[in-house]
Amino acid sequence: MSRDSSPSTILVAVDGSPESDAAIAWAANESAIRRAPVNLMYVIPPARVDWPIDIMLEPPEWYDKIAREILERAKKTFQTSWRGTSSAHVETTIGNGRIVPVLSDASKDAQMVVTGSRGRGALHRLLIGSVSNGLLHHARCPVAVIPSDRPSVHAGAPVVVGIDGSPSSEAATALAFDEADRRGVDLVALHAWNDFGAYLGVDVGADTEWRQYEIEAHEVLAERLAGWQEQYPDVAVHRRIVCNEPAYWLTEESRRAQLVVVGSRGRGGFTGLLLGSTSSAVVQVSSAPVIVARR
């Protein structure tokens, strides 16, 4: 499929931790696949004084030196991980201010922001757990969360996408097809035709009425995929219908996948919520990198 080669960057949150290094390595591969430049960003937070009054102060001068050293190591990690056919385009940026707002503001000019799943929380090190969570709620583009201890999978492992028919799910489907196409791998489309049976304590597969809902779910999934399969004819799609607990089944699929894509908010969430329970759960426990597609 032909694409517009957008010059917008892949933004990577850097803090010098092993989790940050995993995010950088993944971003290097994504950069090669997308032929997109990368911006490695370290944010220096303001110094905080809690007593006698709660105020924010300018960080000490030595903080800037630490930031430059961390970014220099990050750039070397990126270059070591680079597998593209042409030279890599990577830049480094030091931000100043509250970490999540600074990264979120920078993300408005990015096609994706990449962060580690969690990090180190002492002194100058970012709390990547809270940073990744903040980005999932406030970033202006898709957010990729990369686990540092993910098991190795073969290059042909599929991309997995969770589909529930919501607008966020549609954005996730579009992104998942694009990722599978760029990688030349299959796509596993997983749809939970009911996500509350487990909470009711009932066997949702035993009743005839529930069987009918399952049949309808197959029809809905086929309908949701039809247009995308026409746009991406080279992507082989494997449909999976499960009866409930989408987060559990997506996590199971992540063990055999190279990437999982979910929407930021699903059909079951209140419109005021910024991140759905399924997306949040998958990000926390997925074995594979997860991209949360934000509308």
N, C-alpha and C positions, 0 to 999 in steps of 0.2 A: 504494500500500500504506500502511495506517495505521501510525504509529509512536508509540512512547512518546517524548515530548519530554524527554529526559534533560537536566538542568541541568549535568552535569559539563563541565568546561572543556576547551578545546584548549590545551595547554601548548606554548609556543614558547621554544626555547633561543636567547638573544640574546647577541651579542658585539660588535655594531657593524660587522661586516664586510659586504661586498656579498653574500656567501653568506647571512648572517643576514638581510639585507634581503629577499632572495628568499624565504626561509622565512616571513618575516612577511607578505609580500604574498600568498603561497599560503595561509597560515593565515587571512588576512582573507576570502578567497574561500570557503574551507572553512567558516569560521564563519557566513558568510551562508547557505550551502547547508544547514548543519545547524542554524542558529538557536541556536548555542552560544556562550557567553562565551569569551573568550580571556585567558590569563594569560601575559604576556611576562616571562620570568625571566632575570635576569643573576646568575651565581654568582661571588662573590668568593672565589678560592682562598686558602688559607693561604700565608703566606710560608714559604719553605723554606730552611734553612741546612744545607749538606752537610758543612761542616768547622768546627770539629774533630769535631762529632758531627752526625748526621742528625736534625734536629728541625723541627717545624712551629711557626711563630710567628703571632701575630695580624697581619693585614694592616695597613699604615699607614692613618691616618685619611683621607688624600687619596683612597684607593681608593674610598671610599663616594661621594665627590663625582663621580668618573669614572663609577661605576656608574649614578648618578642621571641624569647627562647622556646616557649611552648609551641608557638606558631612555626618556628623554624623546624622543629622536630616533626610537627604535623605535616609540613610540606614534604619532608623526606619520606615520611610514611606513605603519603599520597603517591609520590614518584616511584617508590618501590612497588606499590600495588598496581600501578598503571599498566594496562595491557592493550592500549589502543594502538592503531596502526600509524597514527600521526602523533606529533608532539602534543603533550598535555598543556592545556591552558588553565593554570591555577594561580590564584592570587590569595593573599592573606589580608585580613582586616582586624583591627582592634576597635572594639566598641566600648563605650563608657555609659554606665547607667544600670538600671535594674535589668537583670539578664533577660527575662522572658519578654518584656516590652521591647527591648532593643532588637532581639532576634526576630520577634514578630513583625516589627516595623521593616526590618531588612527583607523579610520573606515576601513582602508585597511585590518585589522586583525579581523574585525567584520562581522557577518552575517547580521546585521541590526543596524542602528543607530536611536535612538528615541529622539524626541525633542518636547517641547511644541510649540503651534502655535504662541505664542507671550509671552513676559515676561515684566520684570521691567527694566527700563533703567537708574537707578540712581546709581552713584558711583560704588560699587563693583558688582552690579547686571548685568547680561548679558542682552543684547538686543535680546531676543529670536526671535523676529520677523525677525531681520536681520540675526541672527544665523541660524534659520531654513531655511531661503531663501538661505543663503550661502551654507548650507549642501545639499540642493536640487540641487545645481549647481555643487558642487565639491566633495561630498562624494564618496567613493569607493565601496559602497554597497547600498542596498535599504534603503530609509529614511522614517520613520514613523513620521507623524506630528499629535499630539494629541490635540484636543480642550479641554479646561478645563470645558466649559459649555455645553458639549454634553448631549442631553437628554438620559434618561435611555431606553434601549431596552431589550426585553426578550432574554434569552440565545440562543434561536433558531433562532434569526434574521440572515438573509443571509449575505454573502459576495458579494459585487458588484464589477465587473471589467469592465473597458472600453476597447473595442476591435476595432481597426481600421485597422488592417492588417500590421502595421509597425513593424520593429524589436523590438522597445521598447514595443509595445503592446504585442508581443509574450512573452517577459520577464514578463510582468504584468500578462498575462494569466497563465503562469506557476506558479507564486507566488500565484495568487488568488486561483487556484485549490488546491495548497498545504495548504493554510490557511483554506479554507473551509473544506478540508478533516480532518485536525487536530482538527478543532472545531466541526466536525460532523454536519455541517449545509449546506443548499442549496447555490448554486451559481447563481447570476443573471448576465448574460453576456449581456451587452448593446453595441449596435453598431449603430452609426449614419451613414446612407448610403450617407449622403451629409452634409457638414458642412459649406456651404457658401450661401445657399439660403436666410437665414435671412439678410445677408449683401446686397443682391441684391434687397431686398424688393419685392420678388415674393412668390407666394404660390406654393411651390415645389411639393405639393401633388396633384395639380389640373391637370397637364398635363400627357397625356398618356405615354410620354417618361420617365417622372420621375417615373411613376408606374413601368415601366420595370426595372429601376435602383433599385427600392425597392425590386423587386423579386430577382434580382441578389445579392442584399445585404444579403438576407436570405440564399442564396446558399453559399456566401462567409463566413458568420458566421458559418454555419454548417460545412464547410470545415475546418475552423480554430479551431473548438472545437472538431472535431472527434478524433484526436489523443490523446488529453488530457482526453477525456471521457473514452477512453480505458485504460489509465493509472490510472484513478481515478473512477472506476465503482460505488463506493458508494456515489459519489457526484451527487446530482440531480441538473440539470442545467435548468434554465428558461431563454429563449432567448427573448431579447427585441430589436426591431428595431425601431429607431426613425428617423425622416427625416432630422433633423439638430440640431444645438446647443447642442453638446454632453455635454458640461460643465453644462448647465442648467439641463439636464435630469439626469446626474450623481449626481448632487446636490440634486435633488428631490428624487432620489433613496436612497441617504444617510440618509434621515429622517427615513427610515424603516430598515436600515442596521446596522450591528455592525462593518463593515469595508468596505472601498472602496479602490480598487487597480487600479492605472493608470500607464502608461508608462511615462518615463521622456521626451520623445519627440515623437510627432505623425506624421502622414503622411503629414500633412499640413505645417510643419515647415521647415525652411531652415536648411540645414545640420550643419550650424555653430552655431545654437541655442542650448543651453544646457538644456533648459526646455521649453516644449511646452506651448502654451497659454491655452489649455484645462487643462492640469495638474496644471498649476499655479492657474487658476481660481477655480478649485475644492478644492485645498489645502486651499485657502483663505476662502471659504464659506461653506465647507462641515459640516454637522451636526455630522458626524461620523469620527473616526480616518481615515487618509488616508496614504497608503503606496505608495510611488513613486518608482517603480522598475527601477533601473539603470542597464544598460547592462554592 
